[in-house]
């Protein structure tokens, strides 16, 4: 195994910090690492041929006490962590900062060429392969940045000159047509923008939907016919963007759900009232006979920091646009976040969902206490817990084959191993979830608490 760069995390792991976003397992790593031929416990399935990639904030300069005191996690520059699997082996692990202009300058490198928008920022929230481009994503007005197959930055990406503004943190690739859907917003805009990119990598459709009060719309939902817009009481203040933290709860703002036809204009949005809440992440949505079913995670209000928010729960919303109603049903009393489904089931009915059993309470140095698998047809849930001092991030489902059953595949996630003071990539068989990993890929470093990722299969 070859390792380039230091593996020390600065001694922050497991320690207290005046700012909880910069201590414990949230603490950033300081070096880029390349490790080859990683050790594995168990057996990596031969069908897993590709890269598991996950993005997350990893600020360059919070080691300075003055910067750390006011730092908010969402403001950290993006770093992508990846593991390459093939032929039953873990060929490599890499972590790389996304080279925005500011990151390149801080690292003493040449600024990359490419388009710019209102804000230039190293996207820190998601990573998505689309139309031959590997894109890192963030909301709030910035462009995506493209990476190559080894996670080095190619440059900013504006969908071949067709993106009318900034982009979004969350996207849905429609399995039926292969098109990419997103809802973008910017605190400077008096609207949110629904975007559709064709399989040629160009934006073919966009609709500007007027909204007031600068709402934060981190996620959205997509069915075969409609887009759902979550206009809720979390708002931005003037001058904020992806590199800032100027957002919070507005108790006087109504909560409403917008139902927009996919090819419709802004005057075709049907706004439905709902209870005050915040929806950070949705799992999936589908519709049948005009009634839309959504599975999502609902926060009663916006958390102000680690351990300060009220627990969020998995819910099923039944939306009837004709009747003008939104009916809520809580499905589990456990605090959860980061829900995912089989990507082949997006916009259609699904039976299974996966989520992180979230840590709560005042001592919150990490994020996840376990991974959950929900059987929504039976109303049951299985859990794979991690050790009390461990941690686990978002679980991503990978089907065993294109035509495999909905839970015939594996769930991949990064998990912190306190015994090694480093992270593993877990490979869990979805059909035998509670049994735990069939393989653990042992990384040489800690992967900090992060945001979202995807499995990028090798081209057939």
C-alpha positions as CSV (number, residue, x, y, z in Angstrom):
1,X,0.0,0.0,0.0
2,X,1.3,3.5,-0.9
3,X,0.1,6.5,1.0
4,X,0.8,10.0,-0.2
5,X,0.5,12.8,2.4
6,X,0.0,12.8,6.2
7,X,-2.7,10.7,7.9
8,X,-2.7,12.8,11.1
9,X,-6.0,14.6,11.7
10,X,-4.5,17.1,14.0
11,X,-5.4,15.4,17.2
12,X,-9.0,16.6,17.1
13,X,-10.8,13.2,16.9
14,X,-12.8,12.5,19.9
15,X,-12.0,15.9,21.6
16,X,-14.3,18.7,22.7
17,X,-14.2,22.0,20.7
18,X,-15.7,25.4,21.5
19,X,-17.4,25.1,18.1
20,X,-19.0,21.7,17.7
21,X,-18.8,21.9,13.9
22,X,-15.0,21.9,14.0
23,X,-14.4,19.2,16.7
24,X,-14.9,15.5,17.2
25,X,-15.7,13.6,14.0
26,X,-16.7,16.9,12.3
27,X,-13.1,18.1,12.4
28,X,-11.6,18.5,9.0
29,X,-8.7,16.5,7.8
30,X,-5.7,18.5,6.7
31,X,-4.1,16.5,3.9
32,X,-4.9,14.8,0.6
33,X,-4.2,11.1,0.7
34,X,-3.8,8.4,-2.0
35,X,-3.7,4.8,-0.7
36,X,-3.5,1.7,-3.0
37,X,-4.6,-1.9,-2.4
38,X,-6.5,-1.3,0.7
39,X,-6.9,-4.1,3.3
40,X,-10.3,-5.7,3.5
41,X,-12.1,-7.8,6.1
42,X,-14.7,-10.1,4.5
43,X,-15.2,-10.3,0.8
44,X,-16.1,-7.6,-1.6
45,X,-18.8,-8.8,-4.1
46,X,-17.4,-9.3,-7.6
47,X,-20.4,-7.4,-9.0
48,X,-19.2,-4.1,-7.3
49,X,-17.1,-2.6,-10.1
50,X,-16.9,1.2,-9.8
51,X,-16.3,4.0,-7.3
52,X,-18.1,5.0,-4.1
53,X,-17.8,8.7,-3.8
54,X,-19.0,11.0,-1.0
55,X,-18.7,14.8,-0.7
56,X,-18.7,16.9,2.4
57,X,-17.4,20.2,3.9
58,X,-13.7,20.2,4.8
59,X,-12.6,23.7,5.5
60,X,-9.0,24.7,4.8
61,X,-8.5,27.3,7.5
62,X,-10.5,26.6,10.7
63,X,-7.4,25.5,12.6
64,X,-7.1,29.3,13.3
65,X,-8.9,29.9,16.6
66,X,-10.6,33.1,15.3
67,X,-11.9,31.3,12.2
68,X,-13.0,28.2,14.1
69,X,-15.1,30.2,16.6
70,X,-17.5,31.5,14.0
71,X,-17.3,28.7,11.5
72,X,-20.5,26.9,10.4
73,X,-20.2,23.4,9.0
74,X,-22.0,24.2,5.7
75,X,-19.5,26.8,4.8
76,X,-16.5,24.5,4.5
77,X,-14.8,23.9,1.2
78,X,-15.9,20.6,-0.4
79,X,-13.7,17.5,-0.2
80,X,-14.6,14.3,-2.1
81,X,-13.6,10.9,-0.6
82,X,-13.6,7.9,-2.9
83,X,-12.9,4.2,-2.9
84,X,-12.4,2.2,-6.2
85,X,-13.7,-1.4,-6.1
86,X,-13.1,-4.0,-8.8
87,X,-12.5,-7.7,-9.1
88,X,-13.2,-8.2,-5.3
89,X,-10.5,-5.7,-4.4
90,X,-10.3,-2.2,-3.1
91,X,-7.9,-0.7,-5.6
92,X,-7.6,2.8,-4.1
93,X,-8.8,5.4,-1.7
94,X,-8.4,9.1,-2.5
95,X,-9.6,12.4,-0.9
96,X,-9.4,15.6,-2.8
97,X,-10.5,19.2,-2.2
98,X,-12.6,20.7,-5.0
99,X,-10.4,23.3,-6.7
100,X,-12.5,26.5,-6.7
101,X,-10.6,29.7,-7.3
102,X,-10.1,30.3,-3.6
103,X,-9.1,26.7,-2.9
104,X,-6.6,26.7,-5.7
105,X,-5.0,29.9,-4.5
106,X,-4.8,28.7,-0.9
107,X,-3.1,25.5,-2.1
108,X,-0.7,27.6,-4.2
109,X,-2.0,26.2,-7.5
110,X,-3.0,27.8,-10.7
111,X,-6.6,28.9,-11.0
112,X,-8.6,26.7,-13.4
113,X,-10.3,28.1,-16.5
114,X,-14.0,27.9,-17.0
115,X,-17.3,29.8,-16.5
116,X,-18.2,31.6,-13.3
117,X,-21.5,32.7,-11.8
118,X,-22.6,35.0,-8.9
119,X,-20.6,33.0,-6.4
120,X,-17.5,30.8,-6.9
121,X,-17.4,28.1,-4.3
122,X,-16.0,24.6,-3.9
123,X,-19.2,22.5,-3.9
124,X,-19.4,20.5,-0.7
125,X,-22.8,18.7,-0.6
126,X,-23.2,16.0,-3.3
127,X,-21.6,14.3,-6.2
128,X,-23.4,13.1,-9.3
129,X,-22.4,11.4,-12.5
130,X,-24.4,12.6,-15.5
131,X,-24.0,12.7,-19.3
132,X,-20.3,11.6,-19.0
133,X,-19.5,14.3,-16.4
134,X,-18.7,13.7,-12.7
135,X,-20.2,16.8,-10.9
136,X,-19.8,18.1,-7.4
137,X,-22.9,20.0,-6.3
138,X,-23.9,22.8,-3.9
139,X,-26.9,25.1,-3.6
140,X,-27.2,28.8,-3.3
141,X,-26.1,30.2,-6.6
142,X,-22.7,28.5,-7.3
143,X,-21.9,26.3,-10.4
144,X,-21.1,22.6,-10.1
145,X,-17.4,21.7,-10.4
146,X,-16.4,18.7,-12.6
147,X,-13.9,16.1,-11.4
148,X,-12.0,13.4,-13.4
149,X,-12.0,9.7,-12.7
150,X,-9.3,10.1,-10.0
151,X,-11.1,13.0,-8.3
152,X,-8.8,15.8,-9.6
153,X,-10.7,19.0,-10.5
154,X,-11.4,19.7,-14.2
155,X,-13.2,23.0,-13.6
156,X,-16.6,24.7,-13.2
157,X,-19.4,23.2,-15.3
158,X,-22.4,25.1,-16.7
159,X,-24.0,22.4,-18.8
160,X,-22.2,23.5,-21.9
161,X,-23.3,27.1,-21.6
162,X,-27.0,26.3,-21.1
163,X,-27.4,26.7,-17.3
164,X,-29.2,30.0,-16.8
165,X,-27.9,30.6,-13.2
166,X,-26.5,28.6,-10.3
167,X,-27.4,24.9,-9.6
168,X,-28.5,22.8,-6.7
169,X,-27.3,20.3,-4.1
170,X,-29.9,17.6,-4.9
171,X,-30.8,16.2,-8.2
172,X,-32.9,13.3,-9.5
173,X,-32.0,11.3,-12.6
174,X,-35.3,10.0,-14.0
175,X,-34.9,6.3,-14.7
176,X,-37.5,6.4,-17.4
177,X,-35.8,9.1,-19.6
178,X,-32.3,9.5,-18.1
179,X,-32.8,13.2,-17.7
180,X,-31.4,15.2,-14.7
181,X,-33.9,17.3,-12.7
182,X,-33.1,19.9,-10.1
183,X,-34.6,22.9,-8.2
184,X,-32.1,25.7,-7.8
185,X,-32.3,28.8,-5.7
186,X,-30.1,31.8,-4.7
187,X,-30.7,34.2,-1.9
188,X,-30.5,37.0,-4.5
189,X,-33.3,35.6,-6.6
190,X,-37.0,36.3,-6.0
191,X,-37.8,32.9,-7.4
192,X,-36.7,29.2,-7.4
193,X,-35.8,27.6,-10.7
194,X,-36.9,24.1,-11.8
195,X,-34.3,22.7,-14.3
196,X,-34.2,19.7,-16.6
197,X,-31.1,18.6,-18.4
198,X,-31.2,16.2,-21.3
199,X,-29.0,13.2,-21.8
200,X,-26.7,15.4,-24.0
201,X,-25.7,17.3,-20.9
202,X,-27.6,20.5,-21.9
203,X,-30.4,22.2,-20.0
204,X,-33.5,21.8,-22.2
205,X,-36.2,23.3,-19.8
206,X,-36.4,25.7,-16.9
207,X,-39.2,27.4,-15.1
208,X,-38.8,30.3,-12.6
209,X,-41.3,30.0,-9.8
210,X,-41.8,33.3,-7.8
211,X,-41.3,33.0,-4.1
212,X,-41.0,35.6,-1.4
213,X,-38.8,35.8,1.7
214,X,-35.6,34.0,0.4
215,X,-36.6,30.4,1.4
216,X,-34.0,27.7,1.7
217,X,-35.1,24.7,-0.6
218,X,-32.4,22.2,0.0
219,X,-34.2,19.3,-1.6
220,X,-37.3,18.6,-3.8
221,X,-39.4,15.7,-4.9
222,X,-40.1,14.4,-8.4
223,X,-42.9,12.1,-9.7
224,X,-43.6,10.9,-13.2
225,X,-45.7,14.0,-13.8
226,X,-45.0,16.6,-11.1
227,X,-42.3,18.5,-9.1
228,X,-42.8,19.2,-5.4
229,X,-41.4,22.4,-4.0
230,X,-41.0,22.8,-0.2
231,X,-41.5,26.5,0.7
232,X,-41.0,26.3,4.5
233,X,-40.0,28.6,7.3
234,X,-36.2,28.4,6.9
235,X,-35.0,31.5,5.2
236,X,-31.8,33.4,4.2
237,X,-30.9,36.9,5.2
238,X,-29.5,39.4,2.7
239,X,-26.0,38.7,1.3
240,X,-25.8,35.0,2.2
241,X,-24.8,32.2,-0.1
242,X,-23.2,28.8,-0.1
243,X,-20.1,30.2,1.7
244,X,-22.2,31.7,4.5
245,X,-24.5,30.7,7.3
246,X,-27.1,33.5,7.3
247,X,-30.2,31.3,7.5
248,X,-32.6,30.4,10.3
249,X,-36.2,29.8,11.4
250,X,-38.9,32.4,10.6
251,X,-41.8,31.5,13.0
252,X,-44.1,33.9,11.1
253,X,-43.6,32.3,7.7
254,X,-46.4,30.0,6.5
255,X,-45.4,26.4,5.4
256,X,-46.6,25.3,2.0
257,X,-46.0,22.6,-0.6
258,X,-46.0,23.5,-4.3
259,X,-47.1,21.0,-6.9
260,X,-45.8,21.9,-10.4
261,X,-46.4,20.0,-13.6
262,X,-43.1,18.9,-15.1
263,X,-43.5,20.9,-18.3
264,X,-45.7,23.6,-16.7
265,X,-45.2,27.3,-16.2
266,X,-45.1,29.2,-12.9
267,X,-48.8,30.0,-13.1
268,X,-49.6,26.3,-12.9
269,X,-48.1,25.7,-9.5
270,X,-50.7,24.5,-7.0
271,X,-49.7,25.7,-3.4
272,X,-51.0,23.6,-0.6
273,X,-50.8,24.6,3.1
274,X,-49.1,22.2,5.6
275,X,-47.9,22.3,9.2
276,X,-44.9,24.4,10.0
277,X,-41.8,22.3,9.7
278,X,-38.6,21.9,7.7
279,X,-37.9,19.2,5.1
280,X,-34.1,18.8,4.7
281,X,-34.2,15.6,2.7
282,X,-36.7,13.5,0.8
283,X,-36.5,9.8,-0.1
284,X,-38.8,9.5,-3.1
285,X,-42.2,10.4,-4.4
286,X,-44.7,8.7,-6.8
287,X,-48.3,9.3,-7.8
288,X,-51.3,7.1,-8.5
289,X,-54.6,8.3,-9.8
290,X,-53.7,11.9,-9.1
291,X,-52.7,11.3,-5.5
292,X,-49.0,11.8,-4.7
293,X,-47.2,9.7,-2.0
294,X,-43.9,11.2,-0.6
295,X,-41.5,9.6,1.9
296,X,-39.3,12.2,3.6
297,X,-37.7,13.3,6.9
298,X,-39.5,16.1,8.7
299,X,-37.9,18.5,11.2
300,X,-40.2,20.3,13.5
301,X,-37.9,23.3,13.1
302,X,-34.4,24.2,12.0
303,X,-31.5,23.1,14.3
304,X,-29.0,25.7,15.3
305,X,-26.1,23.3,15.7
306,X,-25.1,19.7,16.5
307,X,-27.4,18.4,19.3
308,X,-29.6,21.6,19.4
309,X,-32.4,20.6,17.1
310,X,-35.5,18.5,17.8
311,X,-35.4,15.0,16.4
312,X,-36.4,14.5,12.8
313,X,-38.6,11.6,11.8
314,X,-39.5,9.6,8.7
315,X,-42.9,10.5,7.5
316,X,-45.3,9.6,4.7
317,X,-47.1,12.5,3.1
318,X,-50.2,11.9,1.0
319,X,-50.8,14.8,-1.3
320,X,-54.1,15.3,-3.0
321,X,-53.8,18.4,-5.3
322,X,-57.5,18.2,-6.4
323,X,-58.7,18.3,-2.8
324,X,-55.9,20.7,-1.7
325,X,-54.8,18.5,1.2
326,X,-51.5,17.2,2.6
327,X,-51.9,14.3,5.1
328,X,-49.0,13.4,7.3
329,X,-48.2,10.0,8.9
330,X,-45.1,9.4,11.1
331,X,-43.6,6.0,10.3
332,X,-40.9,5.7,13.1
333,X,-40.2,7.4,16.4
334,X,-36.4,7.1,15.9
335,X,-34.5,10.2,15.0
336,X,-33.3,9.8,11.4
337,X,-31.8,11.6,8.4
338,X,-30.3,11.1,5.0
339,X,-33.0,8.9,3.5
340,X,-32.2,7.0,0.2
341,X,-33.9,4.5,-2.0
342,X,-33.0,2.2,-4.9
343,X,-32.1,4.7,-7.7
344,X,-34.0,2.6,-10.2
345,X,-37.2,3.3,-8.2
346,X,-37.0,7.1,-8.2
347,X,-40.3,8.7,-9.3
348,X,-42.0,5.3,-9.0
349,X,-43.4,3.3,-6.1
350,X,-40.8,1.7,-3.8
351,X,-40.9,-0.8,-0.9
352,X,-37.6,-0.1,0.8
353,X,-35.8,2.9,2.1
354,X,-32.5,3.4,4.0
355,X,-31.6,6.1,6.5
356,X,-29.2,7.0,9.2
357,X,-30.3,6.6,12.8
358,X,-29.2,10.0,14.0
359,X,-27.4,10.8,17.2
360,X,-29.2,13.4,19.4
361,X,-28.4,15.1,22.6
362,X,-25.9,17.6,23.8
363,X,-22.7,15.5,23.3
364,X,-22.8,15.2,19.6
365,X,-19.3,14.7,18.3
366,X,-20.5,12.6,15.3
367,X,-23.6,12.0,13.3
368,X,-25.0,8.5,13.0
369,X,-25.4,5.7,15.5
370,X,-26.6,3.1,13.0
371,X,-28.0,2.4,9.5
372,X,-31.7,1.6,9.1
373,X,-33.5,-0.4,6.4
374,X,-37.3,0.3,6.2
375,X,-39.8,-2.2,4.7
376,X,-42.5,0.3,3.9
377,X,-45.0,-2.4,2.8
378,X,-44.7,-4.3,6.1
379,X,-44.1,-1.3,8.3
380,X,-40.9,-2.9,9.8
381,X,-37.3,-1.7,10.2
382,X,-34.0,-3.4,10.6
383,X,-30.9,-1.7,12.1
384,X,-27.2,-2.2,11.8
385,X,-25.7,-0.3,14.8
386,X,-22.2,1.0,15.1
387,X,-20.1,1.1,18.3
388,X,-21.0,3.9,20.9
389,X,-17.9,5.8,20.0
390,X,-18.2,5.1,16.3
391,X,-20.1,6.9,13.6
392,X,-21.7,6.2,10.2
393,X,-22.8,8.3,7.3
394,X,-25.4,8.1,4.5
395,X,-26.0,4.6,3.1
396,X,-26.2,4.4,-0.7
397,X,-28.0,1.4,-2.3
398,X,-26.3,-0.4,-5.2
399,X,-28.3,-3.0,-7.1
400,X,-26.7,-6.3,-7.8
401,X,-27.6,-6.2,-11.4
402,X,-29.8,-3.9,-13.6
403,X,-32.8,-6.3,-13.3
404,X,-32.3,-7.4,-9.7
405,X,-35.0,-7.2,-7.1
406,X,-35.4,-4.0,-5.2
407,X,-33.4,-5.1,-2.2
408,X,-31.0,-7.4,-4.1
409,X,-27.8,-5.5,-3.7
410,X,-25.7,-3.7,-1.2
411,X,-25.7,-0.6,1.0
412,X,-22.4,1.3,1.0
413,X,-21.4,3.8,3.7
414,X,-18.4,5.3,5.5
415,X,-18.2,4.4,9.2
416,X,-15.6,5.6,11.8
417,X,-13.9,2.7,13.7
418,X,-12.9,4.0,17.1
419,X,-10.6,1.0,17.6
420,X,-8.4,2.0,14.6
421,X,-9.1,5.8,14.8
422,X,-9.8,5.6,11.1
423,X,-12.7,4.9,8.8
424,X,-14.0,1.9,6.9
425,X,-16.2,1.6,3.8
426,X,-19.0,-0.8,4.9
427,X,-20.5,-3.1,2.3
428,X,-23.8,-4.5,3.7
429,X,-26.0,-7.0,1.9
430,X,-29.4,-5.3,1.7
431,X,-31.3,-8.6,1.9
432,X,-29.6,-9.5,5.2
433,X,-29.2,-6.1,6.6
434,X,-29.1,-6.7,10.3
435,X,-26.3,-9.2,9.9
436,X,-23.9,-6.3,9.1
437,X,-21.2,-5.9,6.6
438,X,-20.1,-8.6,4.2
439,X,-16.9,-6.6,3.7
440,X,-15.1,-3.7,5.4
441,X,-12.6,-1.8,3.4
442,X,-10.1,-0.3,5.9
443,X,-9.0,3.2,5.0
444,X,-5.8,4.7,6.3
445,X,-7.4,7.9,7.6
446,X,-10.6,9.2,9.2
447,X,-13.3,10.4,6.9
448,X,-15.0,13.4,8.6
449,X,-18.7,13.6,9.0
450,X,-19.9,14.5,5.5
451,X,-22.9,15.0,3.3
452,X,-24.0,13.0,0.3
453,X,-22.6,10.6,-2.2
454,X,-23.2,8.1,-5.0
455,X,-22.0,4.9,-6.5
456,X,-20.5,5.4,-9.9
457,X,-20.4,2.1,-11.8
458,X,-17.8,1.3,-14.4
459,X,-19.0,1.8,-17.9
460,X,-20.2,-1.5,-19.4
